[in-house]
């Protein structure tokens, strides 16, 4: 609602201004022929207001489309082809209300033509849970940081390298991170299910593998591979 309110909040005063200047020009016309300058000023104002309205309505439409697609996919088991870069943008857009509360920058590196024949809802859960895992565990509140998502297609596979430059994972915890209910943040936003869900989706849904490399103070890297044409 907050995200959609931004373009709508810009569009409403533009529409109000357009209505006001149109009423003024109608009044001038009803009292006789308006001056050339009146018409020129009106047309310039009208063009500017229409441009603002169009851009912000398109922005609101894009937001709604992205939210709807991600929401439908997350609730669906439907398999389909999808463009990875475009879908990553939609997933991150749907997470923007959460990301905007942080000082974390998310960078994506993915070829424009890369496609997956698989389950976009499950893919969305992988990315969403990885991002949330980093936000909860890798960074202190208000701390700056970087998350990078690099997607490539070696041979017939898809490889996702998800990395953050956060606090890293202690060596004794690393073997347990994919275990259900294991968390170091219980009571602070961690359920211990996020990475377990990711593991099950990658292995069972996509027929792939996931490994984690992390060292305290040096950040964390998750490397995921699975067939581009699905399991």
C-alpha positions in Angstrom: 0.0 0.0 0.0 2.9 2.4 0.9 4.6 1.7 -2.4 1.5 2.2 -4.5 0.6 5.3 -2.5 3.8 7.0 -3.8 2.9 7.3 -7.5 -0.8 7.8 -6.6 0.2 10.6 -4.2 2.0 12.4 -7.1 -0.8 11.8 -9.5 -3.6 13.1 -7.4 -2.4 16.8 -7.2 -1.5 16.6 -10.9 -5.0 15.6 -11.7 -6.4 18.3 -9.4 -4.2 20.9 -11.1 -5.4 19.7 -14.5 -9.0 20.0 -13.4 -8.4 23.5 -12.0 -6.8 24.9 -15.1 -9.4 23.3 -17.3 -12.2 25.0 -15.3 -10.3 28.3 -15.7 -10.1 28.0 -19.5 -13.7 26.9 -19.7 -14.7 30.0 -17.8 -12.6 32.2 -20.1 -14.2 30.6 -23.2 -17.7 31.1 -21.8 -16.9 34.8 -21.3 -15.6 35.2 -24.8 -12.5 34.1 -26.8 -9.5 33.5 -24.5 -6.2 35.2 -25.4 -3.6 33.3 -27.3 -1.3 33.5 -24.2 -4.1 31.9 -22.1 -4.4 29.0 -24.5 -0.6 28.6 -24.8 -0.2 28.5 -21.0 -3.1 26.1 -20.6 -1.7 23.7 -23.2 1.7 23.7 -21.6 0.3 23.1 -18.1 -2.0 20.4 -19.5 0.8 18.6 -21.3 3.0 18.7 -18.1 0.1 17.4 -15.9 -0.8 14.7 -18.4 2.9 13.6 -18.5 3.0 13.4 -14.7 -0.2 11.4 -14.6 0.9 9.0 -17.3 4.3 8.3 -15.7 2.9 7.7 -12.2 -0.1 5.6 -13.4 2.3 3.4 -15.3 4.5 3.1 -12.2 1.4 2.1 -10.1 0.4 -0.4 -12.8 3.9 -1.9 -12.8 3.9 -2.2 -9.0 0.5 -3.9 -9.0 1.5 -6.3 -11.8 4.7 -7.2 -10.0 3.0 -7.8 -6.6 0.3 -9.8 -8.3 2.6 -12.0 -10.3 4.9 -12.8 -7.3 1.9 -13.4 -5.0 0.2 -15.7 -7.5 3.4 -17.6 -8.2 4.1 -18.1 -4.5 0.7 -19.6 -4.0 0.9 -21.8 -7.1 2.8 -24.9 -8.2 2.4 -24.0 -11.8 5.5 -24.7 -13.9 6.3 -22.3 -16.7 9.2 -20.6 -18.5 10.3 -17.2 -17.1 12.9 -14.6 -17.7 15.3 -14.7 -14.7 16.4 -11.1 -14.8 12.9 -9.7 -15.1 11.6 -12.0 -12.4 14.4 -11.1 -10.0 13.4 -7.4 -10.6 9.8 -8.2 -9.7 10.8 -10.2 -6.6 13.0 -7.4 -5.3 10.4 -4.8 -6.1 7.9 -6.8 -4.0 10.5 -6.7 -1.1 11.1 -3.0 -1.5 9.0 -2.0 1.5 11.3 -4.2 3.7 14.6 -3.2 2.0 13.9 0.5 2.2 14.0 0.3 6.0 17.7 -0.8 5.7 20.9 0.6 4.4 21.5 -2.6 2.4 22.2 -2.3 -1.4 21.1 -5.2 -3.5 23.0 -5.6 -6.8 22.0 -8.1 -9.5 24.1 -9.4 -12.4 22.1 -11.6 -14.8 22.0 -11.9 -18.6 18.9 -10.4 -20.2 18.0 -13.6 -22.1 18.5 -16.2 -19.4 15.3 -18.3 -19.0 14.3 -21.1 -16.6 11.8 -23.8 -17.3 10.6 -24.4 -13.8 8.6 -23.0 -10.8 8.7 -19.3 -10.5 6.9 -19.4 -7.1 9.6 -21.7 -5.7 12.3 -19.5 -7.3 10.8 -16.5 -5.6 10.9 -18.3 -2.2 14.6 -19.0 -2.7 15.5 -15.4 -3.4 13.1 -14.0 -0.8 14.4 -16.3 2.0 18.0 -15.6 1.1 17.5 -11.9 1.2 15.6 -12.1 4.5 18.3 -14.4 5.9 20.9 -11.8 5.2 18.8 -8.9 6.5 18.2 -10.8 9.8 21.5 -12.5 10.4 24.2 -10.7 8.5 23.8 -7.1 9.3 23.1 -5.0 12.4 20.1 -2.6 12.3 21.0 0.6 10.5 24.4 -0.9 9.3 25.3 -0.4 5.7 26.0 -3.4 3.6 25.8 -5.1 0.2 24.0 -8.1 -1.2 24.9 -9.4 -4.6 23.0 -11.9 -6.8 24.9 -13.2 -9.8 23.1 -15.6 -12.1 24.9 -17.4 -14.9 24.2 -20.4 -17.1 27.1 -22.8 -17.2 26.4 -25.5 -19.8 22.8 -26.6 -19.2 22.6 -25.4 -15.6 21.6 -22.3 -13.8 24.0 -21.0 -11.2 23.0 -18.5 -8.5 25.8 -17.0 -6.4 24.2 -15.1 -3.6 26.6 -13.2 -1.4 26.6 -10.6 1.4 29.4 -8.7 3.1 27.9 -9.1 6.6 29.2 -10.6 9.8 29.5 -14.2 8.4 28.7 -17.5 10.1 30.7 -19.1 12.9 32.4 -22.3 12.0 30.5 -24.4 14.6 27.2 -23.2 13.2 28.0 -23.7 9.5 27.2 -27.5 9.3 23.8 -26.9 10.9 22.4 -23.9 8.9 20.2 -26.1 6.7 18.7 -28.0 9.6 15.0 -27.2 10.4 14.6 -24.8 13.3 18.3 -24.1 13.7 18.7 -20.3 14.3 21.0 -18.0 16.3 18.2 -15.3 16.3 15.3 -17.0 18.0 13.1 -14.3 19.4 14.7 -11.7 17.1 13.0 -12.5 13.8 14.6 -15.9 13.1 12.5 -19.0 12.8 15.2 -21.4 11.7 13.1 -22.4 8.7 14.3 -20.0 6.0 17.5 -21.9 4.9 15.8 -25.3 5.4 13.0 -24.3 3.1 15.6 -23.1 0.5 17.5 -26.4 0.8 14.4 -28.5 0.2 13.2 -26.3 -2.8 16.7 -26.4 -4.5 17.2 -30.2 -4.0 13.6 -31.5 -4.3 11.9 -29.0 -6.5 14.7 -28.1 -8.9 16.9 -31.2 -8.5 19.9 -29.0 -7.7 22.6 -28.4 -5.0 23.3 -25.6 -2.6 26.5 -25.0 -0.6 27.5 -22.2 1.8 30.9 -20.7 2.3 31.3 -18.3 5.2 33.8 -16.9 7.7 33.2 -14.6 10.6 33.7 -11.0 9.5 34.1 -11.9 5.9 30.5 -12.4 4.8 28.6 -15.3 3.4 28.3 -16.9 -0.1 25.5 -19.3 -1.1 26.1 -21.2 -4.4 23.1 -22.8 -6.0 23.1 -24.9 -9.1 20.2 -26.7 -10.9 19.2 -27.7 -14.4 17.9 -24.8 -16.5 15.1 -27.1 -17.8 14.0 -28.2 -14.4 14.0 -31.5 -12.6 
